Amino acid sequence: MKNITEVCNYIHSRSEYSLLRGVLSVDDICRRAASAGERFAGITDINNLYALPAFLDAAEKHSIKPVVGSVITDSAPLDERRYLFTAYCLNRTGFQTLNTIISRLNNDFSPYRESGYSYDPVSDLLEQGREGLLIVSSRPEVLSRLREAGPSGLYTGLFRGSSFDELRRTAAGLGIKTAAMREIVCLDEQGERTLRLLQAVERGVPAARLQDVVACSALGDSVKPFPREDIPLQDYFSAAPEALRGTMEIADAAAAADLLPRGWVFPEFNGLSDDGAGDELRRLCREGIRRRYGDNPGAEKTAAIGKRLEYELNIICRKGFASYFLVVRDIVNSAPRTCGRGSAASSIVSYLLGITHVDPLAYNLFFERFLNMYRVDPPDIDVDFPWDEREKALNYVFSKYQGSSAMVADHVHFKRRGAAREAAKACGMTDMQANELMKKWRGGRGDELPLEIAEAAALLYGRPRYIGTHPGGVIITPGPITAYTHVQPQVSGIPVIAWEKDGAEACGLIKIDLLGNRSLAVLRDTINLVNPGRSDKLDWESFQPYSDSRTRKFIESGDTAGIFYIESPATRQLLKKMGCADFEHVVSASSIIRPAANKWINEYIRRMKGGGYKPLSPALEGVLDETYGIMVYQEDVARVSMAAAGFNPGEADRLRKTLSKKNRAEKLVRWRERFMQGAAACGTAPEDAELLWDGILSFDGYSFCKSHSASYALVSYRLAWLKLRYPLEFMVSVINNGGGFYARQVYLNIVRRMGFPVLKPDINRSSGRYTIETVNGIRSLRAGLFQIRELSSELAGRILDEREAAGEFRDFNDFISRIEPSYRHIRMMIKSGSLDSIADGCNRPQLFWRYYHSRRRVESGNPGLGGMGELPVPVLRGYSRAVCLRDEVDTLDLFFSKHPVELFAERAASGAVSGGGEMIDSRLLAERIGRQISITGTLAAEKEVLTSAKKPMSFISFEDSWSIFETVFFPAAWNAFEPVISSGFAFLISGTVESDQGAEYINVSRLICLNRMRTVG
């Protein structure tokens, strides 16, 4: 052993990214290796490289050399899966081979099995070759097969618990080297307990029923993970010094691996070179000038367009983004309607290509927020499609760029409730018991979890659970995507890369965000509904009512429920306070609404209404004029830090990005020092610099850039124009597309307040979705058959097809004979009232009697219904009004007959008698400022926040028959009334009416749950 001067204890470590089969974080592995004085750490997760970006960061942080590899198993079912080999990457060729193997292995778990084919990684490795890989295996049959391609890069792995002598003889017989391998899975008793819990979750059994947890190792029963790290590797392998040397060879060779691209990875467009893509981009932009600005925009405008275009193209082409723009344009052109947004909307190139629709010159948009020569991280372009057209766009991408495209992953971790629920089951509870426990537990407040479950949940919380899909991120690579990452199919069949968005970016991959947006479908459907009645048809491209004064006044009223981006309670209140809703102010209003900016909002309104102010630094003169000296947009962080503290564009952008990161606190301390020093050098007084930094911190968490808000404000203005002029068409489109900020009941109540009757589903009148129907000359909203609970889409479709083919159902018997519904379906249809129009004078209990006797005829072998009408229908008492209302809610999930508050008028009156002020409705709130009142309402929206003292309070929107109104529950009230809110839906609210710059709200002091008549306070 005297020749062995160094060993590698950590090059075969399993991290928590061996999902539900590992417990160690990548940082923990690197830290432990570094503290032990070792040069190398290696992560070899099971059939994946999910941890790679985080591993490389952690290795750099701890000054340790990373060794990248993966344990590869066969593709047998989970409990039968067997270890085959461990592969370590030496270069990009080996990295691609490993990515290909993992991708094919992941893909084998569903489609290939149907054809009886089982993927064999060993055969694939023999076919592809082992170039760029080092292979370690302790399975003689695997080693024998791989030896056919020669001994180079092949090692026999000696593991603790394996037969050293037998494996050494195998190695000698095959003429290959040995390597001492120590698979580190967990390092202490808590790690073992956590691993047992994770395995219980994976297998869906209580942890107490698991066999020895270490048998869950991917390496098989013969190989056990080390439970401790205090015994050096050389003590276990003192009889095999050549194996220790083999381990060092692997570490030395693999640690020098160059696996990732040195720059950003751009997609190719139609095989064009970088220069060719740049030329094509210039040509298309010149064509776009004519389409966007007309044939003769004027000399001044032409000069401004040319100057801005040349500036952007220079940066885009130098940074290599030309092909990226061309690919995005190609995707956009494959769809009939889109909305480009995000920082890319600040680019005139995006505008000229038709990717975005906001003129960056007209609205003074800051291109450097999207791209500048100093920016070191790759930006991306966001494009929205109507939610029901997005799948077609994705299919276009994955078809055209097959093998070179996939979606970005989402590494889904255990959240608090999920961890608690799975911990309860792992501790022996059934699904039903765990669900009941979760109903009682409100995530840490109120009732406590049983100690055993709480401790188990704490061990699960925050750990990776499964690989999901990013909402919209798509990666397109210039060649096979496996040259950069492995992929796996999701349930939908869409391929997903190994990493989430930050990991993908760290590995040089640039995403394109393709997202579904329900508001675009609302806009499309409303236009389609109104156009048949218009001589001047509304066109998606040319319909731009952004200077319409009626629409502006309508938005200023705050009546924007249903209007995307400006319908939240906070935004509606802000619009009322501002009293100004031209396009530019809608853009700023929708941007300043963010959690950390509350104290700046009222100051913004004061200045907007004429209040004086001066810039906090002479260097800011003119920088924030359009927002009255207040930082509103993300790019204002960059503008202020550059003007007032001398940041360069790259520094400013990194500061902006730091503000949105989860682990930002430590970095912000350093940025503050840099800002204060720069501000002093620029002549800004220390107290003013503090105020500026405070404004920058108001972007902590999430915020919006101006181009993003402007892109969405374009949609908001068009929707507002339509809601004002075509309210019923607009609302039916909102409801059919899944609503927006509020629940469907709220939107139905809005339709009723507009003066349009709301009708329940009808077997002969309803379509599948909601429709507009004229009844006795009155335009009404008719609910569709899909609204009926438990009525399958297949049955609803069959009903509609039958009605189309053979006409309306003449009566109940005709419906039963033609459709033959099951009892489950007929029960829901009768109780919902959807068969009332064909009941032939029968009440609902009598319809049940008729259905029952028709089924008896069928079961007796005499299905004919002829003469059944002559059977005397017994006299049965119809359901009471209360029962009908209950059935309505039970079968339709909604109140159609009346507003819910009307059901509790008597209870509200009795509750109000005992105190609480004058009983009013929402129409009188503005006339009762400063007075104590009581009012009934149903819950419309709720938002809990923390005060500066970290105490919870809540803003809650209620509605009565006349409008939506706002309330505030300050900490004391919220502590008292939160259980009441969670127990019901209709309430008697008492409190003082207050006004904040023209926006009324109720400061709640008392609350009664009317549907339970429970009083607190």
C-alpha positions, 0 to 999 in steps of 0.5 A: 500500500505504500505506493498508494498516496491518494484515493477517491472516496467520492467519485461514485456518489448518488445524489437526491436526483436519483429520484426517490432513491437518493438523499444527498444534495450535490453541494453536500457531496462536494463539500464533504469531498473537499473537507476530506482533502480530496481533489475529485467528486463524482455524481453517478445518478441512476439513468440520468444527468439531472444534477449536472448543472448544479454539480458543476456549480457546486464543484467550482464553489468548493474548488473540487474537480467534477467527475460526470457519470451515470449508473445505467440499469436495464429496462426491466420493471422498477422492482426487477431493474438490475445494474449493468454498468457505470459510465464516466464521460471523458469528452463530448463524444462520450457525453453524447453517447451517454445522453443517447443511451439514457434517452433510449432507456427512458423512452423504453419504459412505454412505447417499445414495450407495446411491440415486445421490444426491450432496449438493451444498453449494452448492445447499444453501447457496442453499436455506438462504441465506447469512445469518450467513455470509461465503463465500470461494471461488476457484472461478468456477463456485461464485461464479457460482452463489452470486452468484444470491443477491446479492453481500453476504457473498461474496468471491473468494479470492485465494490464492498460486499462483492467477491474480490477474488472472483471479480479479479479473476474475471478481470484477469481473464478478460485482460481488463483493469479493476477499479475500487468503487464505493457507492455513497448513497447516505452517510448517517442514520437520518439519511437512511431514514430519509431514504426509507421514506422516499422508497415508501413514497416510490412504492406506495407502501408504509415505510415499516413494510419495506425490507432492508432499505439498502436493498433498494440500491440500483446495484443489486442486492449483492452491493450495499451502499456505505452508511458511513464515510469515516472508513477510508477506501484503502482500508476496504481495498488494501488487498487490491492496490491495483483497483485503487490505482484504477479508480485514480485513473478514472478520476484523473481522466474524467475530471478533465472532461470538456462536456458542454459547449463554450458558448450559447447553442443556437438553432439552425434555420434551413441550413443557413450559416451565421452570415447567411442567417444575418443576411436573411434577417436583414432582408425580412426586416426591410420587408417588415418596415413596409408592412408595419410603417407603410410605404412612406413613413416620413423622413424623420420616422424613416431615419429613426427606424433605420438607426434603431434597426441597424443598432439592433441588427449589429448586436443580434448578429454579433451575438449570434442570434440571427438564426434564433430570430428566424426560427421564432419567426418561422414558428409564429408564421405557422400559427394564425394568431399570436402575441409576442411578449416579454423583453423581446417586445422591446426589439424593433427586429421582433416587431418587423418580423411579426413576432411582437406587436408593440412599436418600440419607437412609439412607446420608447422601449428599452432594447438593452433589457433584451440584449446588449453586448455586455449581457452574459446570459442568454435572453429568450423570446416569449410567444403566446398562442390561444390556449387551444391552438398551442398544441398545434404550434408545439407539434409543428416544432417537434415535427420540423425539428424532430430529434433536435427539439424538446421542452425544458424540464421542471424539477418538481420538489416536495412542497409542504402539503405534498410532503405532509401527505406522502409522509402520512401515507409512509407512516401508515395512513390510507389515502383517505386518512391522509386526505382527511388530515390534509383538510384539517391542516392548513400548512403550518397554521392552526392544527398541528400534524402528529409528531411522527408525520411532521418529522417525516414531512420535514425530511421529505420537504424540498427534495426532488420528486419527479421531472415535470415540464416547463410551462412553455420553454422549448429548446431547439439545437443545431444537430441532435439534441443528445449532443447537449442533453438527454431527453425523456417523453412525458405522458403526452409524448412530448420530449423533455430535456434533463434540466430546468430553465436555469440548468439549461441556461447554464449549459448554453441552451437557449429556450423559446417560450411557447405558451397558451393564453386563454385571453387570446382565445377570448379575443378570437371567439368574441371577434368571431361572434360579433363579425357576422353582424358587422359590415366592417369586420374586425380583423385580428391584425388591424383591430387596434382601438388603443386611442378610443375614448369610450374604452379609456373611460370604461377601463377607468371605471374599474369594471374590468372583470374578465379583461385579461391583465387588468381584472385582478382586484388590486388592478381594478382598484388602482385604475379607479384611484388613477382615474386615467387609463389611456394606453400608456397609463394602463401599461404602467398600472399593470406593471407597478402592481407587484408585492414589493411596490405597495408603498410606491403606488400611492406616491405614483398616483400623487405625482400623476395627479400633479404632485411635485417631485424632483429626481433623487440624483442630478444624473436621473434628470429625464431618465424616469420622466414618463413614470413621474420619477418612480421606478415602475418597469424592470428596465428602470433598475438598469436605467437608474443603476447606470445613470446614478451609480455608473453601472455598465449595461452588463452589471445593470442586467445582472443586478436586475436578474439577481432580484428575481432569484430565490437565493438573492439575499447574499448577492444583494448585499454585495450589489448594494455596496457596489451601488452605494460606491457608484452613486457616491462617485456620481455625486448622489447624496447618501440619503438619496442613494438609500432611497434609490436602492429602496426603489430597486428593492421594490423589484424583489421577487417578480416584476415586469418589463415595459415591453411585456406589459405593453404587449399585454395591454394591447390585448387588454384594450381590445378586450375592453373595447369588445366588452363595452360594445358586445358584453354578452358575446364577450362574457360567453367567450370568457366563460367558454375559455375557462374564465380568468382571475375569478371563478365561473360563478362570478362571471355568470353573476356579472352576466346577470347584472348586465341584464341578460338572463342566465339559463340552465342547460336544456336537452334541446337548446344547449350546445356543448359549451355556453351559447347566446340564445334569444328567448321571447326576444330577449338575448340570454346566456344558455349553459352547455351540456358540458356544464352537467357534472358527470356527463361525459364529453362522449355522451354529450357529443352523442346527444348533439350528434343524435339531435343533428341527425334525427332532430330534437327530442320530442319527449322524455320517451324519445330521449330514453329510446334514442340515447339509452342513458345510464342511471348515473347520467339520467340522475344528473340530467333530471336533477339539473333540470336539463330535461324539464322541457321534454317532461310532458308535464311530469315533475322530476320524481315522476321522470325518475319513475318513468325511467325506472319502468323503462329500464324494467321493460328492457331488463325483462326483454321487452324494450319497446316503449310503445304504449308506455305512455298509457301507463298511469304515472303515479301522483308524486310530490315534486321537489321543493324549491330548496331541494331544486336549488340544492340539486342545481348546485350539486349537478351544475356546480353553479347557482343559475336560478338566482344570486347566492346571496339572495338565498340568505336574505332572512339570515342576513337580516337576523344577523344584522339586527344584533349589531354591525351598522346599517344594512346596505348593498354595494351600490351605496358604499361610496355614499357611506364613507366613514360609517359602520355598515353591514352587507351580504356577499359571496366570496369572489377572490382572496389574497393573503399577504404579510405585513412589514411585521410579518403578520398575515392579513388578507384582501378579499373581494366579495360580490352581491347582486349589484357588484364586486366590492373589496374588503380588508382584513387587517391582522387581528381581524384575519386571525379571528375570521380566517376559519370562518372564511374557509368554512363557507361561501356566503357571508354577512360582512360588517365594518367601516367603509373607507376610501383610498383615493376614490377606491372604496373598501370595507375595513372588516370588524365582524363576519358571519358565515350565512350558509352556516350561520356561524358568528365570530367577533 
